[in-house]
């Protein structure tokens, strides 16, 4: 496939997710709260956008988008947990709790047939076409090294999210509110950026090993 074709496929895969899970919820939440709506009903209403994206994805591909489901669950947890918080400190702790729950979800998924990173990897590393998804699924069955790497990445992501949650929760008690706002907004991007860099580097090394194994098999 040409670079233009790859770019179009990636845009078709990620465009709706970014639109329905990030852009539209952010814009809608700002509009609702600016017009006087409180936090909880606003969070509940913007959860309709990921629901719409999941429905659209299922209609087109006949399977559930795991990334969209994670966004939806996060928004719903935010709405439900916001009922119990009425101070800035507790709201920061709520965010830490959600990050910690996400980390636990990664670790718990290790008990399933395929861990969470397998599905996120399929979302990131394929073009979303039936052929691309089928090739990714086949690697799980064909390569033990691929299975080990997906489980290893799942552990790393889960532990990293738990560490992030712990650091943010501790900082709530030592930083003032203004400083904590900046830290709370910046830290997730730092952690996620580091995880993405490590994951991409690990994926490239894994692909190189699989290609070398295929060449060795052909030569033999």
C-alpha positions as CSV (number, residue, x, y, z in Angstrom):
1,X,0.0,0.0,0.0
2,X,1.3,3.5,-0.9
3,X,2.1,6.1,1.8
4,X,-1.0,8.0,0.6
5,X,-3.1,4.9,1.1
6,X,-1.6,4.3,4.5
7,X,-2.3,7.9,5.5
8,X,-5.9,7.7,4.3
9,X,-6.5,4.4,6.2
10,X,-5.0,5.8,9.4
11,X,-7.2,8.9,9.1
12,X,-10.3,6.7,8.6
13,X,-9.3,4.7,11.7
14,X,-8.3,7.5,14.1
15,X,-10.4,10.4,12.7
16,X,-13.7,9.2,14.2
17,X,-12.1,8.2,17.5
18,X,-10.4,11.6,17.9
19,X,-13.6,13.4,16.9
20,X,-16.1,11.5,19.0
21,X,-13.9,10.7,22.0
22,X,-11.8,13.9,22.4
23,X,-12.9,16.9,20.3
24,X,-16.7,16.7,20.6
25,X,-16.8,15.8,24.3
26,X,-14.4,18.6,25.1
27,X,-16.4,21.2,23.1
28,X,-19.8,20.0,24.4
29,X,-18.6,19.9,28.0
30,X,-17.4,23.5,27.8
31,X,-20.7,24.7,26.2
32,X,-22.8,22.9,28.8
33,X,-20.9,24.2,31.8
34,X,-20.6,27.7,30.3
35,X,-24.4,27.8,30.2
36,X,-24.7,26.9,33.9
37,X,-25.0,23.1,33.8
38,X,-23.3,21.4,36.7
39,X,-20.4,18.9,36.3
40,X,-22.2,15.6,36.8
41,X,-25.0,16.0,34.2
42,X,-22.5,17.5,31.7
43,X,-20.2,14.5,32.1
44,X,-23.2,12.2,31.6
45,X,-24.3,14.0,28.5
46,X,-20.9,14.1,26.8
47,X,-20.7,10.3,27.3
48,X,-23.2,10.1,24.4
49,X,-20.4,10.9,22.0
50,X,-18.3,7.8,22.6
51,X,-21.5,5.8,22.5
52,X,-22.2,7.2,19.1
53,X,-18.7,6.4,17.9
54,X,-18.9,2.8,19.2
55,X,-22.2,2.3,17.4
56,X,-20.8,3.7,14.2
57,X,-17.7,1.6,14.4
58,X,-19.7,-1.5,15.1
59,X,-22.0,-0.8,12.1
60,X,-19.0,-0.5,9.8
61,X,-16.8,-3.2,11.1
62,X,-19.1,-5.5,13.1
63,X,-16.9,-5.5,16.1
64,X,-16.5,-3.2,19.2
65,X,-13.8,-0.6,19.3
66,X,-11.9,-1.3,22.5
67,X,-10.3,2.2,22.7
68,X,-13.8,3.8,22.4
69,X,-15.0,1.6,25.2
70,X,-12.2,2.7,27.4
71,X,-13.0,6.4,26.8
72,X,-16.7,5.7,27.5
73,X,-16.0,3.9,30.8
74,X,-13.6,6.7,31.9
75,X,-16.3,9.4,31.2
76,X,-19.0,7.4,33.1
77,X,-16.7,6.8,36.0
78,X,-15.9,10.5,36.1
79,X,-19.6,11.4,36.2
80,X,-20.4,8.8,38.9
81,X,-17.4,9.6,41.1
82,X,-18.0,13.4,40.8
83,X,-21.1,13.0,42.9
84,X,-19.0,12.3,45.9
85,X,-16.5,15.2,45.6
86,X,-17.0,18.9,46.4
87,X,-13.5,20.3,46.8
88,X,-10.5,20.8,44.6
89,X,-8.4,18.3,46.5
90,X,-10.9,15.6,46.3
91,X,-11.4,16.2,42.6
92,X,-7.6,15.7,42.1
93,X,-7.8,12.5,44.1
94,X,-10.7,11.4,41.9
95,X,-8.5,11.8,38.8
96,X,-5.8,9.8,40.5
97,X,-8.3,7.0,41.4
98,X,-9.4,6.8,37.8
99,X,-5.8,6.5,36.6
100,X,-5.2,3.8,39.2
101,X,-8.3,1.9,38.1
102,X,-7.0,2.0,34.5
103,X,-3.7,0.6,35.6
104,X,-5.5,-2.2,37.5
105,X,-7.5,-2.9,34.4
106,X,-4.3,-3.5,32.4
107,X,-2.9,-5.9,35.1
108,X,-6.2,-7.8,35.5
109,X,-6.4,-8.3,31.7
110,X,-3.3,-10.5,32.0
111,X,-5.7,-13.2,33.3
112,X,-7.7,-13.1,30.0
113,X,-6.9,-14.9,26.8
114,X,-5.4,-11.7,25.3
115,X,-4.3,-8.7,27.4
116,X,-5.3,-5.1,26.8
117,X,-2.2,-4.1,25.0
118,X,-3.0,-6.6,22.3
119,X,-6.2,-4.7,21.5
120,X,-4.6,-1.2,21.8
121,X,-1.7,-2.4,19.7
122,X,-4.2,-3.6,17.0
123,X,-5.7,-0.1,17.1
124,X,-2.4,1.7,16.8
125,X,-0.4,-0.6,14.6
126,X,-2.9,-1.6,12.0
127,X,-4.7,0.4,9.3
128,X,-8.1,-0.8,10.6
129,X,-8.8,-2.8,7.5
130,X,-10.0,-6.4,7.7
131,X,-6.7,-7.6,6.3
132,X,-4.7,-5.6,8.7
133,X,-6.7,-6.8,11.7
134,X,-6.5,-10.4,10.5
135,X,-2.7,-10.2,10.2
136,X,-2.4,-8.7,13.7
137,X,-4.7,-11.5,15.1
138,X,-2.7,-14.1,13.3
139,X,0.6,-13.0,14.9
140,X,-0.8,-13.8,18.3
141,X,-1.3,-17.5,17.2
142,X,1.9,-17.8,15.2
143,X,4.6,-16.1,17.3
144,X,5.3,-16.9,21.0
145,X,7.6,-13.9,21.2
146,X,4.7,-11.6,20.1
147,X,2.5,-13.0,22.9
148,X,5.3,-12.4,25.4
149,X,5.8,-8.9,24.3
150,X,2.1,-8.0,24.5
151,X,2.0,-9.3,28.0
152,X,5.2,-7.5,29.0
153,X,3.8,-4.2,27.6
154,X,0.6,-4.7,29.4
155,X,2.5,-5.1,32.7
156,X,4.6,-2.0,32.0
157,X,1.5,0.2,31.1
158,X,-0.4,-1.0,34.1
159,X,2.5,-0.4,36.6
160,X,3.1,3.0,35.0
161,X,-0.5,4.1,35.4
162,X,-0.5,2.9,39.0
163,X,2.7,4.9,39.6
164,X,1.3,8.0,38.0
165,X,-1.8,7.7,40.2
166,X,0.3,7.3,43.3
167,X,2.5,10.3,42.5
168,X,-0.5,12.6,41.8
169,X,-2.3,11.5,44.9
170,X,0.8,12.2,47.0
171,X,1.4,15.6,45.4
172,X,-2.2,16.7,46.2
173,X,-1.1,17.0,49.9
174,X,2.1,19.0,49.3
175,X,1.2,21.3,46.4
176,X,-1.1,24.3,46.2
177,X,-4.2,24.1,43.9
178,X,-2.7,26.3,41.2
179,X,0.5,24.2,40.9
180,X,-1.5,21.0,41.1
181,X,-3.7,22.0,38.2
182,X,-0.5,22.3,36.0
183,X,1.0,19.1,37.3
184,X,-2.3,17.2,36.9
185,X,-2.6,18.3,33.3
186,X,1.0,17.7,32.3
187,X,1.9,14.5,34.1
188,X,-0.4,12.2,32.0
189,X,1.1,13.5,28.8
190,X,4.6,12.8,30.1
191,X,3.7,9.3,31.2
192,X,1.8,8.5,28.0
193,X,4.5,9.9,25.8
194,X,7.1,7.7,27.5
195,X,5.0,4.7,27.2
196,X,4.3,5.3,23.6
197,X,8.0,5.8,22.8
198,X,8.9,2.5,24.6
199,X,6.0,0.6,23.0
200,X,6.9,1.8,19.4
201,X,10.6,0.9,20.0
202,X,9.7,-2.5,21.4
203,X,7.4,-3.1,18.4
204,X,10.1,-2.3,15.9
205,X,12.5,-4.6,17.6
206,X,9.9,-7.4,17.6
207,X,9.1,-7.0,13.9
208,X,12.8,-7.1,13.1
209,X,13.1,-10.4,15.1
210,X,10.1,-11.9,13.3
211,X,11.4,-10.9,9.9
212,X,14.8,-12.3,10.7
213,X,13.2,-15.6,11.8
214,X,11.2,-15.8,8.6
215,X,14.4,-15.2,6.5
216,X,16.2,-17.9,8.5
217,X,13.4,-20.3,7.9
218,X,13.4,-19.6,4.1
219,X,17.2,-20.0,4.0
220,X,17.0,-23.3,5.9
